[in-house]
């Protein structure tokens, strides 16, 4: 069955062009010209991926992203922006998107970004044959159920956040370069920059750190990347 993609874009020409190209790739595409219509279609059709413009009439893309992320934690979201400023990109990621692209863009690049996101969705949602739990008190990662717990309470993670946490917990105490995280999570063919790693780390810290400004668990390795803290009695 073709994977469902919801395209939320208010410019008719862009929306039709993107839809034609995605349908050629074999996707089932639903389209909406406003944020409100996009939310309604998402609830009706349950797409796996949403391609979402920021500048929309009525509810803007940031708010749509926030609503969809709360309603559908496992949804893949790629945001489109007509601006090149980092602020829009960072805001989109902070609201829960998995990736972003700046317009105008090459449809081939969008297709590659979607395929990269598909792999992350599959990595999170495909269950392994046997149960496997990684324990780093007060955290627990159940790789069979694809669930993450902090102090025995489930923490909702996006597909991208889940893969990052799995990478960290499989490599406790190891300093991971940004480029290594980017490759392991987004894939070798990812065409964006490494800032997407930093924003996802910031978002993870907001979910698991008591004081994200002074992180205890996800440590910054200055000039390099990040390290997952492991207590001495666990080593």
Secondary structure, 3 states (H helix, E strand, C coil): CCCEEEEECCCHHHHHHHHHHHHHCCCEEEEECCHHHHHHHHHHHCCCEEEEECCCCCCCHHHHHHHHHHHCCCCEEEEEECCCCHHHHHHHHHCCCCEEEECCCCHHHHHHHHHHHHHHHHHHHCCCCCCCEEEECCEEEECCCCEEEECCEECCCCHHHHHHHHHHHHCCCCEEEHHHHHHHHHCCCCCCCCHHHHHHHHHHHHHHCCCHHHCCCEEEECCCEEEECCCHHHC
